[in-house]
């Protein structure tokens, strides 16, 4: 039987999901987004390995594009002001920071290799 290996990065990933859900009903977004950003940075630093960077960046970019499209398309207008819209925005903040940190690491490593 294979043992599961949970890390601080795994906890950060779960924290983003849980805080995004709980935060969709809380009105104080500044503190919430700060916590989500910190969790996103933890996920990027602790969980994402060099061989996983490209896949993670593609997944994060796709997530942000799809959520942004859902929030700005007029047919989904009721979603953007609902708790679901708030949840989606919270996900973009958390995973957006994670993607940003991974992208910075990738860009800096590419610059150092030359």
TAKARA-V665259 format. One line per field, one symbol per residue. ss: DSSP state (H for helix, E for strand, L for the rest). psi: psi as a letter, one per 30 degrees, with the letter a starting at -180 (. if undefined). Layout:
ss = ???
psi = ???
This chain:
ss = LLLLLLLHHHHHHHHHHHHHHHHLLLLLHHHHHHHHHHHHHHHHHHHLLHHHHHHHHHHHHHHHHHHHHHHHLHHHHHHHLLHHHHHHHHHHHHHHHHHHHHHHHHHHHHHHHL
psi = kkkkjkleeeeeeeeeeeeeeefffkfifeeeeeeeeeeeeeeeeeejleffeeeeeeeeeeeeeeeeeeffkefgefefgleeeeeeeeeeeefeeeeeeeeeeeeeeeeff.
